[in-house]
């Protein structure tokens, strides 16, 4: 019996690339005896899909889910996963971008890694990157900063296979609303990493700019915001200890030695006292922020995601061929 897989992909005005992706997925499904279904999440596109799909006769269905507004690709993916979770007789979900940078030929490799590890999420790590030097340097800095603030590493993106056994846990995780990869890391689900090179874009230019990348990075940290606050509070407490020790050392030098220059001790202690007061204020503010986070109701994609769906259009393969 063919393995039943759903491909969830967000689309924002990139219908040309989506058409190419659908054709490649159809060919791959035929070669690997897969029952493949596509869920394209239309993230509030301003350009309609006006070109009919072709050469997709080996796909079971192509479904477009139009959102009421542009939510961003992470939230579009979250809603797609929620809708995929509702389908019966599905073995798992492949999450991938539609622009070609997540290569269709790597899907069988992810599924092969999942064979015999039915509870593991298989993620694609980048064996090679095609971005410019500035992006690579910025990405390296981001990874180290993330490790410093969170204490863990994220070395993969959206391209992943999620088995149906774990899909319920994923769609009920609040973190996927902001960052899928960070949420998978935090979920403590078993993860298998598979190196995959980045592919070339099918068409057009990347919509990612510095602001988008910064927001994406902050989205990952938001999944761990409580842990970030704990680490920041710990660092500030250590800094407070250093300040107190410095004030004590200045007082000892002033009272027990003749090294003091008139007025210097007062100025130094005054400066250290200001830093100490600011540190105490920051610690108390961070503590109350952390406590407040424990009481705020968060968005649960499984419950809240469907409210953002405007329309669902099921395009059967036979309909696509007739068009």
C-alpha positions as CSV (number, residue, x, y, z in Angstrom):
1,X,0.0,0.0,0.0
2,X,1.4,3.4,-0.9
3,X,2.5,5.7,1.9
4,X,0.0,8.6,2.3
5,X,1.8,11.9,2.7
6,X,0.5,15.5,2.9
7,X,2.8,18.3,1.7
8,X,2.1,21.6,3.5
9,X,3.5,24.7,1.8
10,X,2.9,28.4,2.3
11,X,2.4,30.6,-0.8
12,X,2.4,34.3,-1.0
13,X,2.0,35.6,-4.6
14,X,4.5,32.9,-5.8
15,X,2.1,30.8,-7.9
16,X,4.6,30.2,-10.7
17,X,6.9,28.5,-8.3
18,X,4.0,26.6,-6.8
19,X,3.0,25.2,-10.2
20,X,6.6,24.0,-10.8
21,X,6.6,22.4,-7.3
22,X,3.3,20.6,-8.0
23,X,4.7,19.1,-11.2
24,X,7.9,17.9,-9.5
25,X,6.0,16.5,-6.6
26,X,3.8,14.5,-9.0
27,X,6.8,13.0,-10.7
28,X,8.4,12.2,-7.4
29,X,5.2,10.5,-6.1
30,X,5.1,8.3,-9.2
31,X,8.8,7.3,-8.8
32,X,8.5,6.5,-5.1
33,X,4.9,5.0,-5.1
34,X,3.5,7.7,-2.8
35,X,0.0,8.8,-2.3
36,X,0.7,12.5,-2.3
37,X,-1.6,15.4,-1.4
38,X,-0.7,19.1,-1.5
39,X,-2.1,21.7,0.9
40,X,-1.1,25.1,-0.3
41,X,-1.7,27.8,2.3
42,X,-2.5,31.1,0.5
43,X,-1.1,33.6,2.9
44,X,-3.3,36.5,1.8
45,X,-1.9,36.7,-1.7
46,X,-2.8,39.8,-3.7
47,X,-2.2,37.9,-6.9
48,X,-4.7,35.1,-7.7
49,X,-3.6,31.7,-9.0
50,X,-4.7,32.2,-12.6
51,X,-2.6,29.6,-14.3
52,X,-4.0,26.0,-14.3
53,X,-1.8,23.3,-12.9
54,X,-0.5,20.7,-15.4
55,X,1.3,17.3,-15.3
56,X,0.0,16.5,-11.8
57,X,-1.8,13.3,-12.6
58,X,0.1,11.4,-9.9
59,X,-1.1,13.6,-7.1
60,X,-4.3,12.6,-5.2
61,X,-5.5,16.1,-4.5
62,X,-4.3,19.7,-4.6
63,X,-6.0,21.9,-2.0
64,X,-5.6,25.7,-1.5
65,X,-6.4,27.2,1.9
66,X,-6.9,31.0,1.6
67,X,-6.3,33.0,4.8
68,X,-8.3,36.1,5.6
69,X,-5.1,38.2,5.8
70,X,-1.3,37.9,5.5
71,X,-0.1,36.2,8.7
72,X,3.5,35.4,7.7
73,X,4.8,32.0,6.5
74,X,5.3,30.5,10.0
75,X,1.6,31.0,10.9
76,X,0.5,29.9,7.5
77,X,2.4,26.7,8.0
78,X,0.8,26.3,11.5
79,X,-2.7,26.6,10.0
80,X,-1.7,24.1,7.2
81,X,-0.6,21.6,9.8
82,X,-3.8,22.0,11.7
83,X,-5.8,21.2,8.6
84,X,-3.6,18.3,7.7
85,X,-4.1,16.9,11.2
86,X,-7.9,16.6,10.4
87,X,-7.3,14.3,7.5
88,X,-7.9,10.5,8.0
89,X,-5.5,7.8,6.9
90,X,-2.4,10.0,6.7
91,X,1.1,8.7,7.5
92,X,2.7,12.0,7.9
93,X,3.3,15.6,6.7
94,X,6.1,17.2,4.8
95,X,6.6,20.9,5.4
96,X,8.4,22.8,2.7
97,X,8.6,26.1,1.0
98,X,7.3,26.3,-2.5
99,X,10.1,28.3,-4.1
100,X,12.4,25.4,-4.9
101,X,15.0,26.0,-2.1
102,X,13.6,22.9,-0.3
103,X,14.4,20.3,-2.9
104,X,11.7,17.7,-3.9
105,X,14.3,15.1,-4.5
106,X,15.2,15.2,-0.8
107,X,11.7,14.1,0.4
108,X,12.4,10.4,-0.2
109,X,15.6,10.8,1.9
110,X,13.6,12.3,4.8
111,X,11.0,9.5,4.5
112,X,13.8,6.9,4.4
113,X,15.2,8.3,7.7
114,X,11.7,8.0,9.2
115,X,11.5,4.4,8.3
116,X,11.9,2.4,11.5
117,X,11.7,5.6,13.6
118,X,8.0,6.3,13.4
119,X,8.0,8.6,16.4
120,X,10.8,10.9,15.2
121,X,10.5,14.2,13.4
122,X,13.0,14.2,10.5
123,X,14.4,17.6,9.7
124,X,16.6,18.8,6.9
125,X,19.8,20.6,8.0
126,X,21.7,22.6,5.4
127,X,24.7,20.7,4.1
128,X,25.6,23.8,2.0
129,X,24.3,27.3,1.7
130,X,24.0,29.5,-1.4
131,X,23.5,32.9,0.3
132,X,26.0,35.7,0.2
133,X,28.8,36.3,2.7
134,X,26.9,39.0,4.7
135,X,24.0,36.6,5.2
136,X,26.3,33.8,6.3
137,X,28.1,36.0,8.8
138,X,24.7,37.3,10.2
139,X,23.3,33.8,10.4
140,X,26.4,32.6,12.3
141,X,26.1,35.4,14.8
142,X,22.4,34.7,15.2
143,X,23.1,31.0,16.0
144,X,25.7,31.8,18.6
145,X,23.5,34.5,20.2
146,X,20.6,32.0,20.2
147,X,22.9,29.4,21.9
148,X,24.0,32.0,24.5
149,X,20.4,33.2,25.4
150,X,18.6,29.9,25.1
151,X,21.2,27.2,25.7
152,X,20.3,25.1,22.7
153,X,20.9,25.2,18.9
154,X,18.7,25.4,15.9
155,X,20.4,24.1,12.8
156,X,17.3,23.5,10.6
157,X,14.4,25.3,9.1
158,X,10.9,24.5,8.0
159,X,11.8,21.6,5.7
160,X,10.8,18.5,7.7
161,X,8.8,15.3,7.9
162,X,6.4,15.1,10.9
163,X,4.9,11.6,11.4
164,X,1.2,11.5,12.1
165,X,1.9,10.1,15.6
166,X,3.5,13.4,16.6
167,X,1.3,15.8,14.6
168,X,-1.3,16.2,17.3
169,X,1.5,17.3,19.7
170,X,2.9,19.8,17.2
171,X,-0.4,21.5,16.3
172,X,-1.3,21.9,20.0
173,X,2.1,23.6,20.7
174,X,1.7,27.4,21.0
175,X,5.3,27.9,19.7
176,X,4.5,26.9,16.1
177,X,2.5,30.1,15.7
178,X,5.8,32.0,15.7
179,X,8.5,29.5,14.8
180,X,8.1,25.8,13.7
181,X,11.7,24.8,14.1
182,X,12.2,26.3,17.6
183,X,8.9,24.7,18.7
184,X,10.0,21.3,17.5
185,X,13.3,21.7,19.4
186,X,11.5,22.7,22.6
187,X,8.8,20.0,22.3
188,X,11.4,17.4,23.2
189,X,10.1,15.2,20.4
190,X,12.8,12.8,19.0
191,X,14.5,14.5,16.1
192,X,16.6,13.0,13.3
193,X,18.7,15.4,11.3
194,X,19.4,14.8,7.6
195,X,21.9,17.0,5.8
196,X,20.3,18.4,2.6
197,X,21.7,21.1,0.2
198,X,19.7,24.2,-0.5
199,X,18.2,24.2,-3.9
200,X,17.9,27.0,-6.5
201,X,14.7,29.1,-6.7
202,X,12.3,28.1,-9.3
203,X,11.3,31.7,-10.3
204,X,11.4,35.3,-9.0
205,X,13.4,36.8,-6.2
206,X,13.4,36.0,-2.5
207,X,11.1,38.1,-0.4
208,X,13.4,37.7,2.6
209,X,15.1,40.9,3.6
210,X,17.0,42.0,6.7
211,X,13.8,43.0,8.6
212,X,12.2,39.7,7.7
213,X,15.2,37.7,8.9
214,X,15.4,39.7,12.1
215,X,11.7,39.1,12.8
216,X,12.2,35.4,12.0
217,X,15.1,35.2,14.5
218,X,13.1,37.0,17.2
219,X,10.2,34.6,16.5
220,X,12.5,31.7,17.4
221,X,13.6,33.4,20.6
222,X,9.9,34.1,21.5
223,X,9.4,30.3,21.8
224,X,12.0,30.3,24.5
225,X,11.1,33.7,26.0
226,X,10.8,32.4,29.6
227,X,14.2,30.7,29.4
228,X,15.7,33.8,27.9
229,X,14.4,35.9,30.8
230,X,15.7,33.4,33.3
231,X,19.2,33.6,31.8
232,X,19.1,37.4,31.6
233,X,18.0,37.5,35.3
234,X,20.8,35.2,36.2
235,X,23.4,37.3,34.3
236,X,22.1,40.5,36.0
237,X,22.3,38.9,39.4
238,X,25.9,38.0,38.8
239,X,26.5,41.6,37.6
240,X,24.9,42.9,40.9
241,X,27.3,40.7,42.9
242,X,30.3,42.1,41.0
243,X,29.0,45.7,41.7
244,X,28.6,45.0,45.4
245,X,32.1,43.5,45.5
246,X,33.5,46.6,43.7
247,X,31.8,49.0,46.1
248,X,33.2,47.1,49.0
249,X,36.7,47.1,47.5
250,X,36.5,50.9,47.0
251,X,35.5,51.5,50.6
252,X,38.4,49.2,51.8
253,X,40.9,51.1,49.7
254,X,39.6,54.5,51.0
255,X,39.5,53.5,54.7
256,X,42.7,51.4,55.0
257,X,45.2,52.8,52.5
258,X,46.6,56.1,51.5
259,X,46.1,55.4,47.8
260,X,42.8,57.3,47.5
261,X,42.7,60.6,45.5
262,X,40.3,63.0,47.3
263,X,36.8,62.7,45.9
264,X,37.5,59.7,43.7
265,X,35.9,57.1,46.1
266,X,32.7,59.1,46.3
267,X,32.4,59.4,42.5
268,X,33.2,55.8,41.9
269,X,30.8,54.5,44.6
270,X,28.1,56.9,43.3
271,X,28.5,55.5,39.8
272,X,28.4,51.9,41.0
273,X,25.4,52.6,43.1
274,X,23.5,54.0,40.1
275,X,24.4,50.8,38.1
276,X,23.3,48.7,41.1
277,X,19.9,50.5,41.3
278,X,19.3,50.1,37.6
279,X,20.2,46.4,37.8
280,X,17.8,45.8,40.7
281,X,15.0,47.6,38.7
282,X,15.8,45.4,35.7
283,X,15.8,42.2,37.7
284,X,12.4,43.0,39.4
285,X,10.9,44.0,36.1
286,X,12.1,40.8,34.4
287,X,10.8,38.7,37.3
288,X,7.3,40.2,37.0
289,X,7.4,39.8,33.2
290,X,8.2,36.1,33.7
291,X,5.4,35.7,36.2
292,X,3.0,37.5,33.9
293,X,3.9,35.1,31.0
294,X,2.7,32.2,33.1
295,X,-0.8,33.6,33.3
296,X,-1.4,35.0,29.7
297,X,-3.5,32.8,27.5
298,X,-1.5,31.8,24.4
299,X,-2.6,31.1,20.9
300,X,-3.1,27.4,20.3
301,X,-3.0,26.7,16.6
302,X,-5.3,23.7,16.8
303,X,-8.0,25.8,18.4
304,X,-7.4,29.3,17.0
305,X,-5.9,28.6,13.6
306,X,-9.1,27.7,11.7
307,X,-10.6,31.2,12.6
308,X,-8.1,32.7,10.0
309,X,-9.3,30.5,7.1
310,X,-11.3,32.5,4.5
311,X,-11.9,29.7,2.0
312,X,-10.8,26.2,1.0
313,X,-10.7,25.1,-2.6
314,X,-10.2,21.5,-3.4
315,X,-8.8,21.0,-6.9
316,X,-9.0,17.4,-7.9
317,X,-6.3,16.1,-10.2
318,X,-8.9,15.3,-13.0
319,X,-10.2,18.9,-12.7
320,X,-6.7,20.2,-13.1
321,X,-6.0,18.2,-16.2
322,X,-9.3,19.2,-17.8
323,X,-8.5,22.9,-17.3
